[in-house]
Amino acid sequence: METKPLSGSERARDPWAPELEIRLRGQDQELVAIAYLDAQAETLGIRICTDGRQGDVVLPLKDILRDVLDKNPHALVVAHNHPSGDPRPSATDREATQALCAMLRPLDVRLADHIILAGDERISFRDLGLL
């Protein structure tokens, strides 16, 4: 499983990346950030959420659906942190991502990526072939 630090060029390529990184890194609880993107990958909005639990990502599907209907995005990027420092996706991370993809598919909205940030490392579900 490949992990890598976020480089400056990656942050410049993805306009939403710096804000997600700033909001998620160094937190002591798991947070989820959803970036809503238009067809040019410009950010329409970002939602940050948590349910206060440790160790499991919980995607607020109802809130995401409400945002999708309101913002009409072309794509989403989900990111969350692992305060443990281990960036590997858990079974719960994978299941939550699959549920989100299933919800978005009939709405013609693409999940562009799910990124896990841990310490200085990041894992991309897209790079791992999980999307």
C-alpha positions as CSV (number, residue, x, y, z in Angstrom):
1,M,0.0,0.0,0.0
2,E,1.5,3.3,-1.1
3,T,1.5,6.3,1.1
4,K,3.0,9.7,0.3
5,P,3.3,13.2,1.7
6,L,1.3,15.9,0.0
7,S,3.7,17.8,-2.2
8,G,3.3,21.4,-3.1
9,S,2.5,20.5,-6.7
10,E,-0.3,18.2,-5.6
11,R,-1.8,21.0,-3.4
12,A,-1.6,23.4,-6.4
13,R,-3.2,21.0,-8.7
14,D,-6.2,20.4,-6.4
15,P,-7.5,23.7,-5.3
16,W,-9.5,22.1,-2.5
17,A,-6.5,20.2,-1.0
18,P,-4.9,22.9,1.1
19,E,-8.1,23.7,3.0
20,L,-8.8,20.0,3.6
21,E,-5.3,19.4,4.8
22,I,-5.4,22.4,7.2
23,R,-8.7,21.4,8.7
24,L,-7.9,17.7,9.1
25,R,-4.2,17.4,10.0
26,G,-3.3,17.3,13.7
27,Q,-6.8,16.7,15.0
28,D,-7.2,14.3,17.9
29,Q,-10.6,13.0,16.7
30,E,-11.5,11.6,13.3
31,L,-13.0,14.3,11.1
32,V,-14.6,14.0,7.6
33,A,-14.4,16.7,5.0
34,I,-16.4,16.7,1.8
35,A,-15.5,19.0,-1.1
36,Y,-18.2,19.7,-3.6
37,L,-16.7,20.4,-7.1
38,D,-18.1,21.8,-10.3
39,A,-17.1,20.4,-13.8
40,Q,-13.9,22.4,-13.7
41,A,-12.9,21.0,-10.3
42,E,-13.5,24.4,-8.6
43,T,-14.8,24.2,-5.1
44,L,-18.5,24.9,-4.6
45,G,-18.4,24.2,-0.9
46,I,-16.8,22.1,1.8
47,R,-18.5,20.4,4.7
48,I,-16.5,19.3,7.8
49,C,-18.2,16.9,10.2
50,T,-17.6,14.4,12.9
51,D,-19.7,12.2,15.2
52,G,-17.0,12.2,17.9
53,R,-16.2,8.5,17.6
54,Q,-12.7,7.3,17.4
55,G,-11.4,4.9,14.8
56,D,-14.3,4.8,12.3
57,V,-15.2,7.1,9.5
58,V,-18.9,8.0,9.5
59,L,-20.1,9.6,6.3
60,P,-23.2,11.7,6.9
61,L,-25.1,10.4,3.9
62,K,-28.2,12.5,4.5
63,D,-26.2,15.7,4.8
64,I,-24.2,14.8,1.7
65,L,-27.4,14.1,-0.2
66,R,-28.9,17.5,0.9
67,D,-25.7,19.3,-0.2
68,V,-25.7,17.5,-3.5
69,L,-29.3,18.5,-4.2
70,D,-28.5,22.1,-3.1
71,K,-25.1,22.6,-4.8
72,N,-25.6,20.4,-7.9
73,P,-21.9,19.4,-8.0
74,H,-20.2,17.4,-10.8
75,A,-18.0,15.5,-8.3
76,L,-17.1,15.1,-4.7
77,V,-13.9,14.5,-2.9
78,V,-14.1,13.0,0.6
79,A,-11.1,13.2,3.0
80,H,-10.7,12.2,6.5
81,N,-7.9,12.0,9.0
82,H,-6.6,9.0,11.0
83,P,-5.3,10.5,14.3
84,S,-3.7,7.1,15.0
85,G,-1.1,7.9,12.3
86,D,-1.9,4.8,10.2
87,P,-3.2,5.9,6.8
88,R,-4.4,2.5,5.7
89,P,-8.1,2.4,4.9
90,S,-10.1,0.2,7.3
91,A,-12.9,-2.1,6.3
92,T,-15.3,0.6,7.6
93,D,-13.6,3.2,5.4
94,R,-14.1,1.0,2.4
95,E,-17.7,0.2,3.2
96,A,-18.6,3.8,3.8
97,T,-17.0,4.8,0.5
98,Q,-19.0,2.1,-1.4
99,A,-22.2,3.3,0.2
100,L,-21.5,6.8,-0.8
101,C,-20.7,5.8,-4.4
102,A,-24.0,3.8,-4.6
103,M,-25.9,6.9,-3.4
104,L,-24.2,9.2,-5.9
105,R,-24.5,7.0,-8.9
106,P,-28.2,7.6,-9.8
107,L,-27.6,11.3,-9.2
108,D,-24.9,11.4,-11.9
109,V,-22.4,12.7,-9.4
110,R,-18.9,11.2,-9.3
111,L,-16.8,10.5,-6.2
112,A,-13.5,11.8,-7.5
113,D,-11.5,10.5,-4.6
114,H,-11.5,9.5,-0.9
115,I,-8.3,10.6,0.8
116,I,-7.0,9.6,4.2
117,L,-4.5,11.9,5.9
118,A,-2.4,10.5,8.7
119,G,0.7,12.3,10.0
120,D,2.5,13.5,6.9
121,E,1.1,10.7,4.7
122,R,-1.9,10.4,2.5
123,I,-3.7,7.5,0.8
124,S,-5.9,8.0,-2.2
125,F,-8.6,5.4,-2.8
126,R,-8.4,6.3,-6.5
127,D,-4.7,5.6,-6.6
128,L,-5.3,2.3,-4.8
129,G,-7.9,1.2,-7.4
130,L,-10.7,1.3,-4.8
131,L,-12.9,3.7,-6.8
